[in-house]
Amino acid sequence: MELRLQRLAALVTVCAAAAAMTACGGGGGGGGGAFMPVATTPQRPAEPAAEDDAIAASASVAGLCAAPRNGIDPDTGAVFPDRSGTTADEKRWVRGWIDETYLWFDEVPATLASKDYATPIAWFDVLRSPRLTASGRAKDRFHFTQGTAAYRALSQGGVDVGYGLELAFLSASPPRDVRVAYTEPNSPAAQAGIVRGTRVVEIDGVDVANGVDTTTLNAGLAPAREGEAHSFRLRAPDGAERTLALAAARVTRTPVQNVKTIATASGPVGYMQFNDHLATAEAALIAAVNQLQSAGIADLVIDMRYNGGGLLDVASELAAMVSSQGATTGAVFERLVFNSKNPFRLAPAQATLPFHVTSRGFSTPAGQVLPRLGLSRVTVLAGPDTCSASESVINSLRGVGVAVNLIGGPTCGKPYGFLPQDNCGTTYFAIQFQGVNNQGFGDYGDGFAPTCVVADDFDHALGDPTEARLAAALTLRSSGACPASESSKAELALRKAETQGAPYLMRSPVRENRLVATLRATQP
């Protein structure tokens, strides 16, 4: 996954470039500061004294912090492990941790010097493989960090600070085109009646399409604090414009929305919009599957076009509920392949995630037998923002013989994941494993190709049977063929951007992950 914090450092740059333990996987206003401008990597000595770049065991310097935290860690209920240390100690931890756990540790350039990077985060950012995929994209475009408290709030509770807007950047260069992909229920955006397809015209008086005051634009798009308000001029899909103030609030994401059945000549088709593999998604997915099972659906469409991933165990639960017991009994959902050092000292069985048949206890009591739809085929609405744990669902189902049709654009191409690690208040995410399915396949660094290429349709609500991607899914099901393509200039431009794998959602990197939590107890 691309490091969205860098992509969003300035709106002009973004638009010009736009072109898990339990496992985890953007809207404009989601990250509570996650989208604020990020300084470029400092290329200057951080400390006057020379730093020793000999690689030390990360455990020997863990918790030695330049600014140690005090008090109780709310995640563990224990006193923070921090002790007084230096920036150099934190950088030594970073280098040791990368050498021990990074999947491609032997590809990190040996010429890098920690003294050239002012902070542990800047040092971490360059400690990655420089190699490319077959298409020429960076193999590791997923390295990132996040403040530990903010990461826990989002990944565990689905809570962040913002307006509840998921924004999509459709235009690659001025005149920019920023639209609402969807809103979170009960959020400031939803309460203001903002709907999918709404265009953001101005922010605090600055023109979004051609404005050069990116500081103001960024500040409005990414409010840093609860209660922070900004003025927006918006153009609705019907052309009507209005100006309103939006105040940032603590927004709880609703990862599963629009669960419904669609009547067709050959039986009811189920639909669900699945946006995030958060802990809270577990209960919502179980409820959705129970609802669709009671409706006697003949087929299922899962809309994951905006699902960047999340908890891998949640992905396993979903895949198991979609498929049959016969297909998944004894099968591998995903096997985690680590580096040659086996850094987490896992036996093969410990590195293998099954298709879960009971709930894990994230947001519903653990040990409950999961409902099953027993399907032999499923359709996924996908695109370049379909990433990581979402791709695991696709890959794992195909690995046990379930036919998965993809409607939309190529997926993002992230068969890799993290076991995130906190040190001194920063949580570090470095690629530590590759996931492979029951057939041993996991090489999709350039994404999965769609069965039918269909551009995203911002003129219709998600879940509307006439929305282009859902309509194409229904057509493919009924006729066995993809629908004829639209040929408008806008359609062709959007199609070109999506087939090139350019994601356009503005969201925190933590929402584009394959995170593992069940392995936490086995870490050294």
NORPEPE-V560549 format. One record per residue. N is the residue number from 1. PHI is phi in degrees with one decimal (* if undefined). Layout:
BEGIN
{{N/PHI} {N/PHI}}
END
This chain:
BEGIN
{{1/*} {2/-74.0} {3/-78.5} {4/-64.6} {5/-60.7} {6/-74.5} {7/-62.5} {8/-101.2} {9/-58.7} {10/-147.8} {11/-59.9} {12/-61.4} {13/-63.3} {14/-59.1} {15/-70.0} {16/-72.0} {17/-92.6} {18/-58.8} {19/20.0} {20/*} {21/*} {22/-76.9} {23/-100.1} {24/-117.6} {25/-106.2} {26/*} {27/-58.2} {28/-67.3} {29/118.5} {30/-88.8} {31/-93.3} {32/55.7} {33/102.1} {34/-65.5} {35/-107.4} {36/-70.6} {37/-54.4} {38/-116.5} {39/-65.4} {40/-68.3} {41/-58.8} {42/-65.6} {43/-112.3} {44/-150.2} {45/-60.5} {46/-86.3} {47/-138.1} {48/-65.5} {49/-82.0} {50/-64.2} {51/-100.4} {52/-83.8} {53/-95.7} {54/-63.1} {55/-75.5} {56/-103.5} {57/-63.0} {58/-58.8} {59/-62.6} {60/-74.5} {61/-124.6} {62/-61.3} {63/78.6} {64/-87.0} {65/-122.5} {66/-66.9} {67/-133.4} {68/-62.6} {69/-79.5} {70/-119.1} {71/95.6} {72/-100.6} {73/-74.5} {74/-66.1} {75/-77.5} {76/-111.7} {77/76.4} {78/-109.1} {79/-63.8} {80/-53.3} {81/-80.0} {82/-64.7} {83/-131.1} {84/-67.7} {85/-151.4} {86/-131.3} {87/-58.9} {88/-62.4} {89/-62.7} {90/-64.6} {91/-68.6} {92/-63.3} {93/-62.4} {94/-57.4} {95/-65.9} {96/-65.9} {97/-66.0} {98/-63.4} {99/-62.8} {100/-81.8} {101/-115.9} {102/-62.3} {103/-56.6} {104/-112.3} {105/-55.3} {106/-82.3} {107/-103.4} {108/-69.2} {109/-56.1} {110/-79.9} {111/-87.8} {112/-71.9} {113/-125.9} {114/-62.1} {115/-63.3} {116/-83.1} {117/-129.0} {118/-70.9} {119/-130.5} {120/-59.2} {121/-67.6} {122/-63.5} {123/-64.8} {124/-58.2} {125/-61.5} {126/-92.6} {127/-85.2} {128/-147.9} {129/-68.8} {130/-91.7} {131/-74.7} {132/-115.9} {133/-80.3} {134/-60.3} {135/-85.4} {136/98.2} {137/-80.5} {138/-60.7} {139/-63.1} {140/-108.1} {141/-112.7} {142/-123.1} {143/-53.6} {144/-163.5} {145/-131.6} {146/-152.3} {147/-56.4} {148/-59.5} {149/-63.5} {150/-67.0} {151/-61.0} {152/-65.4} {153/-61.8} {154/-77.0} {155/-71.9} {156/-92.0} {157/-116.2} {158/68.3} {159/-108.6} {160/-146.1} {161/-104.4} {162/173.9} {163/-99.9} {164/85.1} {165/-99.7} {166/-107.1} {167/-102.7} {168/-119.3} {169/-95.9} {170/-89.1} {171/-97.6} {172/-81.2} {173/-156.4} {174/-54.9} {175/-73.5} {176/-70.0} {177/-133.4} {178/-112.6} {179/-128.4} {180/-83.6} {181/-81.5} {182/-167.8} {183/-122.2} {184/-87.2} {185/-55.9} {186/65.7} {187/-84.7} {188/-54.4} {189/-65.2} {190/-65.2} {191/-66.0} {192/-85.9} {193/76.3} {194/-76.5} {195/-121.4} {196/-53.7} {197/92.6} {198/-62.4} {199/-95.5} {200/-85.1} {201/-95.0} {202/-140.3} {203/-129.7} {204/49.5} {205/81.7} {206/-96.5} {207/-66.4} {208/-71.4} {209/-63.9} {210/-131.0} {211/-65.6} {212/-105.7} {213/-82.8} {214/-70.4} {215/-62.6} {216/-66.5} {217/-62.3} {218/-63.9} {219/-61.3} {220/-72.2} {221/-69.7} {222/-128.9} {223/-61.9} {224/-88.3} {225/-136.6} {226/-60.7} {227/92.2} {228/-65.1} {229/-116.9} {230/-141.6} {231/-95.4} {232/-126.3} {233/-102.8} {234/-123.5} {235/-116.8} {236/-69.3} {237/-56.2} {238/-86.4} {239/96.1} {240/-69.5} {241/-111.4} {242/-152.8} {243/-114.3} {244/-147.9} {245/-98.4} {246/-116.9} {247/-108.1} {248/-65.6} {249/-141.9} {250/-76.9} {251/-106.5} {252/-94.2} {253/-71.2} {254/-105.8} {255/-70.5} {256/-121.4} {257/-135.3} {258/54.0} {259/-76.8} {260/-157.9} {261/-117.9} {262/-117.7} {263/-72.6} {264/-132.4} {265/-62.8} {266/-109.1} {267/119.7} {268/-71.0} {269/-109.7} {270/-83.3} {271/-138.8} {272/-145.5} {273/-95.3} {274/-117.8} {275/-101.5} {276/-152.0} {277/-84.6} {278/-85.6} {279/-58.0} {280/-69.7} {281/-70.6} {282/-55.9} {283/-62.7} {284/-67.0} {285/-66.6} {286/-61.6} {287/-62.6} {288/-63.4} {289/-65.7} {290/-60.3} {291/-62.6} {292/-69.8} {293/-63.8} {294/-63.9} {295/-80.5} {296/64.5} {297/-63.7} {298/-94.7} {299/-149.5} {300/-137.8} {301/-114.4} {302/-105.2} {303/-90.4} {304/-116.7} {305/-60.9} {306/-112.6} {307/-94.3} {308/-81.7} {309/119.9} {310/141.7} {311/-72.0} {312/-66.6} {313/-64.3} {314/-66.1} {315/-60.3} {316/-62.7} {317/-60.6} {318/-62.6} {319/-60.2} {320/-65.8} {321/-68.3} {322/-71.5} {323/-90.8} {324/-99.2} {325/-61.1} {326/-62.1} {327/-75.0} {328/-107.6} {329/-60.0} {330/76.9} {331/-91.5} {332/-89.8} {333/-74.5} {334/-154.5} {335/-103.8} {336/-92.0} {337/-103.0} {338/-97.6} {339/-73.4} {340/-64.7} {341/-83.2} {342/45.1} {343/-61.1} {344/-101.3} {345/52.5} {346/-97.6} {347/-73.7} {348/-49.2} {349/-63.8} {350/-72.4} {351/-93.9} {352/-116.8} {353/-99.3} {354/-83.4} {355/-75.7} {356/-66.6} {357/-104.6} {358/-130.8} {359/-66.2} {360/-91.6} {361/93.8} {362/-72.3} {363/-142.1} {364/-145.4} {365/-54.0} {366/-70.1} {367/90.7} {368/-77.7} {369/-66.2} {370/-77.7} {371/-69.4} {372/-132.8} {373/-88.0} {374/65.5} {375/-85.7} {376/-101.4} {377/-149.8} {378/-151.7} {379/-111.8} {380/-117.5} {381/-85.4} {382/-141.4} {383/-174.1} {384/-66.3} {385/-95.3} {386/-87.2} {387/-138.8} {388/56.8} {389/-60.2} {390/-65.5} {391/-67.9} {392/-62.7} {393/-59.9} {394/-62.0} {395/-64.7} {396/-69.6} {397/-64.9} {398/-62.9} {399/-68.1} {400/-115.3} {401/87.3} {402/-81.6} {403/-74.5} {404/-119.0} {405/-92.4} {406/-109.8} {407/-118.4} {408/135.9} {409/-126.7} {410/-59.5} {411/-75.2} {412/-73.9} {413/85.6} {414/-137.1} {415/-84.2} {416/-121.5} {417/-152.0} {418/-124.5} {419/-112.7} {420/-59.9} {421/-131.6} {422/-87.7} {423/-144.7} {424/60.6} {425/91.1} {426/-111.9} {427/-98.7} {428/-103.1} {429/-121.4} {430/-123.0} {431/-59.4} {432/-122.9} {433/-154.4} {434/-111.3} {435/-98.3} {436/-123.6} {437/-89.4} {438/-61.4} {439/-96.6} {440/82.0} {441/-96.2} {442/-159.7} {443/-97.6} {444/-134.5} {445/-63.4} {446/-106.6} {447/90.6} {448/-93.1} {449/-78.1} {450/-74.9} {451/-68.6} {452/-126.2} {453/-84.0} {454/-139.1} {455/-68.0} {456/-64.2} {457/-113.3} {458/-88.5} {459/-91.5} {460/-129.9} {461/-69.4} {462/-63.8} {463/91.6} {464/-74.0} {465/-58.7} {466/-92.3} {467/-62.0} {468/-54.8} {469/-71.4} {470/-67.3} {471/-61.5} {472/-65.3} {473/-62.3} {474/-68.5} {475/-65.1} {476/-59.4} {477/-65.3} {478/-81.9} {479/-111.7} {480/79.9} {481/-133.7} {482/-73.1} {483/-70.3} {484/-63.9} {485/-78.4} {486/-72.3} {487/-127.1} {488/-67.3} {489/-60.3} {490/-64.3} {491/-62.3} {492/-66.1} {493/-65.1} {494/-67.2} {495/-59.7} {496/-62.8} {497/-62.3} {498/-72.0} {499/-69.6} {500/-87.3} {501/74.0} {502/-89.4} {503/-68.1} {504/-126.8} {505/-81.5} {506/-101.4} {507/-154.0} {508/-67.3} {509/-58.5} {510/-64.7} {511/-89.6} {512/-128.2} {513/-134.7} {514/-122.1} {515/-109.0} {516/-118.5} {517/-110.2} {518/-70.0} {519/-90.3} {520/-57.1} {521/-68.6} {522/-95.7} {523/-70.9} {524/-67.0}}
END
